[in-house]
Amino acid sequence: MSNAISLKGLAKTYGNGKVALHGIDLDVPRGSLFGLLGPNGAGKSTLINILAGMVNKSAGQATVWGFDIDAHPRNAKASIGIVPQEILFDAFFTPFETLELQAGLFGVPRAKRRTMELLRAVRLDDKAHVYSRTLSGGMKRRLMVAKAMVHNPPVLILDEPTAGVDIELRQQLWAYVKTLHADGVTVILTTHYLEEAEALCDRIAIVDQGRIVANEATPVLLARAQEKVIRVTLDRPVGSPPLVQGTRRGEVEAATPNIVTYGFDKRETNAGAVLAALVADGHGIVDVTTKEADLEDVFLALTARHGVAQDGVAG
Ligand SMILES: Nc1ncnc2c1ncn2[C@@H]1O[C@H](COP(=O)(O)OP(=O)(O)OP(=O)(O)O)[C@@H](O)[C@H]1O
């Protein structure tokens, strides 16, 4: 019961024979801010749509907040709020009416509705009574989040919430999501923006071709990226990179032949040893920078397919 979402052998084959999910197992712990990453077509929307009751699974089990989606569909649905990719609401309703209508659909009694509180939370209280069609894109997006929260679900799923949203609005949206999370809401977000998942999520699962290829606490996932890059400015140009044991991919920069870069595995050597080797070889060090591998490197390594170009990575 400690999981917000639990999937066992969840599979989906569409009518046209396309297998979108190959029997996946996935647990999302309660209280987490969970990232679901994957290239286009990986199966993220299929997974979310099954939880939302919009797509029928072909096999397996799914529970939301302990409620099996087959045995207790109403409770499962009531436990989840979903912000879909597309903006969906009637442009001729005001934000206030939109939320009231949604609360009605979820059977929230009038006395328990939090319409103005939600509008304040997404900073749309001053727009409560204007037509929704006059809202900016970012405001509409925030209204979608408020709409997903009318029935106060313990789990909020955001499907690609920041695609096409500018940086300032993105930050406002994340500020609100963090507030919800701090208040105890379990948040699951799908995103192509790896930096976003890295910065926000405490746990990340990577989906690729209908399979979970990683599911780990963010620092553990990042630690999988053992490659580090060191860029050294030498005191004079070199024709080829001096040999340094324990490194690979030594390169001299074409335009500035006194700058050399090396890749190395953190488990095998370190920046100090690289510099010491260069000095021992008679080179003077003028400057040095290093770069850690990031989530993008891990992501690419895990979803690398022979001869197939990746799409949809990093937005
Ligand atoms: N209704 C459908 N009928 C047939 N195939 C579908 C249907 N919906 C999705 N698919 C296919 O299932 C696979 C998974 O799609 P899905 O939309 O779940 O991926 P996704 O990870 O959400 O991708 P994106 O990030 O682009 O939304 C894709 O190959 C897609 O073409």
The ligand as an SDF file (V2000), in Angstrom:
LIG
                    3D

 31 33  0  0  0  0  0  0  0  0999 V2000
   -4.5840    4.5120  -31.0090 N   0  0  0  0  0  0  0  0  0  0  0  0
   -3.4600    3.9560  -31.4390 C   0  0  0  0  0  0  0  0  0  0  0  0
   -3.4980    3.0000  -32.3950 N   0  0  0  0  0  0  0  0  0  0  0  0
   -2.3660    2.4110  -32.8380 C   0  0  0  0  0  0  0  0  0  0  0  0
   -1.1270    2.7010  -32.3660 N   0  0  0  0  0  0  0  0  0  0  0  0
   -1.0280    3.6500  -31.4270 C   0  0  0  0  0  0  0  0  0  0  0  0
   -2.1780    4.3170  -30.9090 C   0  0  0  0  0  0  0  0  0  0  0  0
   -1.7580    5.2040  -29.9600 N   0  0  0  0  0  0  0  0  0  0  0  0
   -0.4260    5.0920  -29.9080 C   0  0  0  0  0  0  0  0  0  0  0  0
    0.0160    4.1560  -30.7760 N   0  0  0  0  0  0  0  0  0  0  0  0
    1.4120    3.7220  -30.9760 C   0  0  0  0  0  0  0  0  0  0  0  0
    1.8730    3.1590  -29.7620 O   0  0  0  0  0  0  0  0  0  0  0  0
    3.2320    3.5360  -29.5260 C   0  0  0  0  0  0  0  0  0  0  0  0
    3.3290    4.2820  -28.1880 C   0  0  0  0  0  0  0  0  0  0  0  0
    2.6720    5.5380  -28.3080 O   0  0  0  0  0  0  0  0  0  0  0  0
    2.5060    6.5600  -27.0930 P   0  0  0  0  0  0  0  0  0  0  0  0
    1.6780    7.6920  -27.5830 O   0  0  0  0  0  0  0  0  0  0  0  0
    2.0580    5.8350  -25.8980 O   0  0  0  0  0  0  0  0  0  0  0  0
    4.0080    7.0300  -26.8990 O   0  0  0  0  0  0  0  0  0  0  0  0
    4.5870    8.2680  -26.0670 P   0  0  0  0  0  0  0  0  0  0  0  0
    5.7610    7.7420  -25.3400 O   0  0  0  0  0  0  0  0  0  0  0  0
    3.5220    8.8950  -25.2860 O   0  0  0  0  0  0  0  0  0  0  0  0
    5.0750    9.2420  -27.1810 O   0  0  0  0  0  0  0  0  0  0  0  0
    4.9660   10.8510  -27.2320 P   0  0  0  0  0  0  0  0  0  0  0  0
    6.0260   11.3460  -26.3420 O   0  0  0  0  0  0  0  0  0  0  0  0
    5.2360   11.1350  -28.6710 O   0  0  0  0  0  0  0  0  0  0  0  0
    3.5810   11.2170  -26.7970 O   0  0  0  0  0  0  0  0  0  0  0  0
    3.6490    4.3920  -30.7040 C   0  0  0  0  0  0  0  0  0  0  0  0
    4.3010    3.5620  -31.6410 O   0  0  0  0  0  0  0  0  0  0  0  0
    2.3320    4.8830  -31.2770 C   0  0  0  0  0  0  0  0  0  0  0  0
    2.4460    5.0900  -32.6590 O   0  0  0  0  0  0  0  0  0  0  0  0
  1  2  1  0
  2  3  1  0
  2  7  2  0
  3  4  2  0
  4  5  1  0
  5  6  2  0
  6  7  1  0
  6 10  1  0
  7  8  1  0
  8  9  2  0
  9 10  1  0
 10 11  1  0
 11 12  1  0
 11 30  1  0
 12 13  1  0
 13 14  1  0
 13 28  1  0
 14 15  1  0
 15 16  1  0
 16 17  2  0
 16 18  1  0
 16 19  1  0
 19 20  1  0
 20 21  2  0
 20 22  1  0
 20 23  1  0
 23 24  1  0
 24 25  2  0
 24 26  1  0
 24 27  1  0
 28 29  1  0
 28 30  1  0
 30 31  1  0
M  END
$$$$
